[in-house]
Amino acid sequence: MKTSKSNLMFKNAKKVIPGGVNSPVRSFNAVGASPVYIKRAKGSYLFDEDGNQYIDYINSFGPLIFGHSKKEIAEAAIKAIGHGTTFGACHKNEIKLANLIKSKIPTMEMTRLTSSGTEATMSAIRLARAFTKRDKIIKFEGCYHGHVDHLLVKAGSGLTTFGSPSSPGVPKDFTKHTLISEFNNFENLERIFKKNKNKVAAIILEPVPANMGVIIPENQFLKKVIELAHANKSLVIFDEVITGFRLSIGGAQKYYNLKPDITCIGKIIGGGFPIGAFGGKKDIMSMLSPLGPVYHAGTLSGNPVAVAAGIKTIELLEKNESRVYKDMERKAARIMNEVNDLNLKSIKINQLGSLLTFFITNQESVKNYRDVLKCDTKLYGKLFSKLFSSGIMIPPSQFEAMFISASHTNKDITQTLVALKQSFKILGLK
């Protein structure tokens, strides 16, 4: 496999871009490789500058539920561009997207659009603190909620990949009100609430963590979290930037039949364009300016191109809801089941819906951040390299999720399984 053009581009990029990348996980450092530069993408495939083709399981880390360059979504974006790339003013499609979101995620009675998931979580926490008149928040180890200063404490995703429990440049005073709990450990959460009685504004969590790899919530864990928070008059913020419109058309909260107070979403609702949103009960959201005193603003919030692509994406999901979600889950489950049938003690797979992660570990299960940290990242890097050379693109980090899209074919899955089995054998995994 030739990578000379990508290698040269990376060399040039490092001269003008820190680390040569605009997001750390793209560097491929965690898997001991250099990044490839993508020239184009279509359906389930990526094509790099050297002419190599890959079956893509990164899917831009989640937004592309229909795969790359879906015709209808691209056409909606192009049509929107014809009317203007940004207005800095209101437009009717903002209302349409907000209503679509509300119809699918009823807890989002009112929605404020943003330009990223990070902006959404940051604003949701500010709103929760103002509403409750409390300062402290609780987050779970390994859950990543964007690069917000007060949330960069034992976060997952790139921070885990690069061994940083937090980030330099974040003053300790910024994180002193951030309390850390262990996912799937309800007793630990109870102790934190007891120790901080009447001080916790909100608990924020990924209902299905996907930024330390996919972690499955244990039976009734999420329900008990909500009940405990409400008993303490604290709000619950679901970070569904990944799971929103992916785990189901109503997100994890529909999948598990739960009702958080505030929800943060992004990725899929932009159809491949930068976007985010946070929403919740009317009385909470009414505290936002200009109605209330909590300030939030954004030059590109409600960008007409992203909104148009998002509307078309949701409409396509509505039209094909049952088939799309069942088909993606079936393909993800096929990968998990066929690998599990190999009875390899060193491979554990967590899979839910169209999300899955291979954990290289001899542990019986992987159910929280501490379990994830015990995984063999070097061996994962070798697995990545073997698959990469076979034209299979999985996340370049043990701590990210694989995404199945509606564009993945049965042939893609078969080819991937063949490559996986060959790689396991070559690596001597047992």
N, C-alpha and C positions, 0 to 999 in steps of 0.2 A: 504494500500500500504506500503510494507516494504522498508525502506531506511537505515537499520542498517549498511550495508557494505559501502554505500556512506558516511554516517555520520562519520564512523571511518576513512575512507580515507581522508575526509576533515580535520578532527582533526589532522591527521599525516601531511597533506600537509601544514597546517598553521605553522608547526614547521620549515619548510625548504623553503617555497615559500611565499613571502609577500602577506598576506591576503588569502593564500591558493590557489591562482589562478594566471594564467599567462596573464589574460586580465580581467579588473575589472568587466565587466558586467556578467561574468560567475559566480560571487560570489553569485548571487541571493539575495544580500543585499537589493536591491531596492524593492523586493517583499516580504521581511520578511521571507526568507527561506534559506535553505542551498543547495548547488549544488548537483546534482546527478552525479555520475561518469559513463560515457558511456563505455560499454564493446565492443559493435559492433553496426553496423548500416547497413540497407539494404533498398533500395527503399525509401519509405516515412517514414520509422520507425527507431526509436532509441531503443536500448535495454541496460538497465543499469546493474550495477554489482549486483543488488538485484533481477534481473530477470524481472523487470517491462518493459513494452512496451509502447512507445509513438508515436503518429502521430506527425511528426516533421515539424513545421512551422518556425524554425530558419534556417535550411539548411546551417549551418555554416556561417550564416549572408550573404548568397548570392551566393557563388560559385557553389553550387550543383544544377544546373538547371535541370539535369536529375535524381536528387535524389542521395542517397548514393550508393556507390559501383557499379556503372554502369559497366557492364561486359566489354564492349569494351574499356572504358576509363582505367579501371584497367589493362587490358591486354596490352594496349599501354604503360602504365607506367612500368609494369613488364618487358616488352621487352626492354625498354630503360635502365632499371637498369642492365640488362644482358650485356649491352655494356659499362656500367660505370655510376656511380652516379653523377660525376662532372668531368669536364676536365680542367677548368681554361684556356680553349682555344676555338677557334671557332668550330662550327659544322653546318652541312647543314640544320638541322631542324630549326635553328634560322632564316634562310632566308625564309624557308617555312612558319613559323608562322607570320613573318613580312609581307609577301605577302598576307597571308590570312586576316590579320587585315586590310591591305590597301584595299583589295577588298571589304570588308564589311563596313569599315569606311574610305571613300576616302580622308577625310581631313587629315588623318594620312599618308601623303605621305612618310615620313620616321619615323621609330619607334626605340626607344631605350628601351630594356628590362631591368627590375629591379627585385628586390626580394620582393617588397611590394608596396602597393598603397601609403603608406606614403612616400617612397623613390621617387615614381613617381611625386607626387605633389610638394615635396620639390625641386626636380630637375627642374620641369617645371617652377616654380616661379623664380629660379635662372636664368634660360635661358631667361625668359621674361624680367627680369630686365637688363640682359646684352644686349639683342636685342634692347630694347627701350632706354637704358641708363637713366632709371628712377628708383627710389627706392620704391615708394609707391605701395601698392596693396590694392584692395578692396575685402572683403569677406562678406558674408551674415550671420546674426545672426542665430545660430542653425545649420549651415552647418559645417560638420566635414570633414577635409581634412587630417586626420592623426595627429600623435602626434609631429608635427613639432613645434619648439618653437614659431616662429612668426605667427603661425596659431591657437595657443591655446588661442583664444580670442572669447568669446561668442560662443564656439563650441558646437556641439550637442553630440549625442551618450553617452558614459560613463560620459563625463564631465557634461552633463545636469543631468543625472541620479544621480550623486553624489553631485549635487548642486555647482559645481565649474565653475565660468565663465571663469576662466583661471587656470593655474597650478603654484604652488610654484616652484621655481627653474628656472623660465623663467624671465630673466632680463627685466625691462621695456624698455630698449634700443632696445631689440629684437622685440618688438611689436609696437614701436612708428611709424613705417611706415605702419602699418596694419590699414586700415580704415574699419569701420563696417557699413553695410547698412541693411535695413529690406527687407526680401524677399517679393515679390509681392507688393512692394511700390516703384514705378518708380520715383515718385516725390522726394522721399528721396535720391535715387541714383543720380538724376540730381543735387541736391544741393551739394552732395559730390564732384562730378566732377567739378562743378563750383567753389567750394571753393579751390580745389586742381588742378587748371588749369596747364596743361603741367607737372604734377608731377606723374601721375598714370601710372605705367608700365603695370599693368594687373588687370583684375577682374577675380577672381576664384569663381566658383559656382558649386554646384550639380544642374544640370538642373531640376531634380526632386529630391528634398531633401528627404533622407530616413534615416537620422541619428538624426532626432528629431521626428521620426515617418514620415510617408509619407505625403508630402505636394505637392499639385497640383499647378503648375504654372498657373497663370491666363492668360486669352486669350491675346496673343500677347506680354506678358511680356518678354519672352526670346528673341524674335525678337528685341524688343525695347532696351533691354540691350546690345545686340551685336551692333546695330546701334549707340547707344550712345557712347559705348567704342571706336568704330572705328572712330567716328566723333572727338573724343579726342585723336586719334592716340595711343590708348591703346590696348593691346591684350586681347583676351577672352580665358580663360582656362576653359574647361568643365571637371569637375571631374566626370567621368563616371565609376569609380571603381565599383559601384553597378549597374548602369543602362546599362553599356556597355554589349552588347550581352544578356541583360535580357529584357529590355523594347521592344527591337526589335533586330534583328541580327546586325543592324547598330547602336544600342543604341538610346539614347534620341534624338540625332541630326538627325537621320533618321526619327524617329517617328514624330518630329516636323519640319523636313526639314530645318535644320539650319547648319551653317558652322562656328564653333569656329576656333581659330587660333592654339590652342594646346589642345590635349585631353589626359587625364590620364585614364587608364583602369587597371583592375586587376581581381581578383576573378575568374570569369568564364573562362578567357583565360588560366588558369592553371589547370583546371579540378579537383580542390580540392587540388592542391599543391601550395606552396607559390610562388607568382609571382606579377609583376606589369609591367606597360609600360607607356611611354609617347611619344607622336608623334605629328607631325604637318607639316606645310609647309616646303618644302625643304630648303628655304633660312633661316628659323629660326633654324631648326634642324642642319644645317651645321655649326652652331656656336659651337656645342659640340666637345670636344676633341675626337679623335685626329685631326679632321678637323679644329676645331676652338679653341678659348681660354677658353671656358666654361668647367670646369672640372666636369666629372661624371665618377665613376668607381664602380665596384661591383664584389666581388669574385664569387658569385653565380648567377650573372646576366645571363639570358639565360640558366639556369640549364636544362640539357637535359631531365630529368625526368618530370619536370613541363611543359616544352615545348612540349614533346610528348603527355602528357595528354591533354594539351590545344589544340593542333592540332586536336586530335581525337574528342574533345568536339565540336569544331567549325565545323568539317566535319559532325558530327551527326546533328548539327543544320541546316546546309546547306541542308542535305538530307531530313529533316523533317520540314523545316522552317514554312510553312503555318500551318500545323497541330499542331505542338508543341506550338507555340505562341497563336494561337486561343484557344486551349484547356486549357492552363494555365489561360488565361484571363477569359474564360467562368467560370472556377471553382472559381476564385477569385471574380468575379462579382456575382456569385450565393451566396457566403457567404454574401457579402455586401447587395444584394437585399433582401435576406430572413431576415436578421437582420433589415434592414430598414423597412420591412413590419410589424415589431412588433411595430413601432411608439414609440420607447423609446426615450424620450427627453434627457436622460443623456448619450446616446451613439451616437457618430458620427464616421463614417467610411470614410476614404480616401482610394480610390483604383484606381490604374492605372496599366494595364497589370497584371502581376503576383505579384505585390506589394500591400500590404494593411496594415492599422493600425486601431485599435480600440482606439478612444480617449474617455475617461470618462469625459464628460463635458456637461454643459447645454448651452454652446455657440451655436449659429446658425451654425457656421462653424469654421474650424481650418485651417488657411491659412498662418500662420507665426509663428515664434518662441515665440512671446509674447502670442499668443493664446495657444500654447502648454504648456507654463508654468502655465496657469490657469487650466490645467486639474487635476483631482483628482488621484494622483499617489497611494494613499493608497487604494482606491477602485479598482484601476487597479491591485494592488498586491493581493487583495482578489479574483478578477476574475482569475488571474493567478493560484492561489492556487486551486480554484474549478476545473478549466480545467485540471490542472496538476494531480489532484487526479482521474480524469476521463480518464487519458491517452492521454491528448492533450498537446503538448509542444508548447507554444507561447513564444515570447521573454520575458525574465525576466526583462523587463523595458518598461515603457510607451513610451520611446523615441527611440524605434527600430522598424524596419519594419518586418512584416510577409512575408514569401516567399512561393509561390506556386511553386512546381516543376512538371516536366512532369511525375513524379512517383506517384503523388497523384491521387488516384482513386475516382470515384464518391462515392463509399462506405465510403472512408475517409472523404469526404466533408459532407456526410449525418451524419456520426457519430459525426463530429465536430459541426455541427449545432444543433444536439440534445443536446450535452453537453453545448453549448453556451446558448441555450434557458433555460435549467434547471438551469444553473449558474445565469443567469439574474434574474430568478424567486426567487431563494434562496437568492440572494443579495438584493432583493427588488427594482431592478432598474425599473424605470417607464419612 
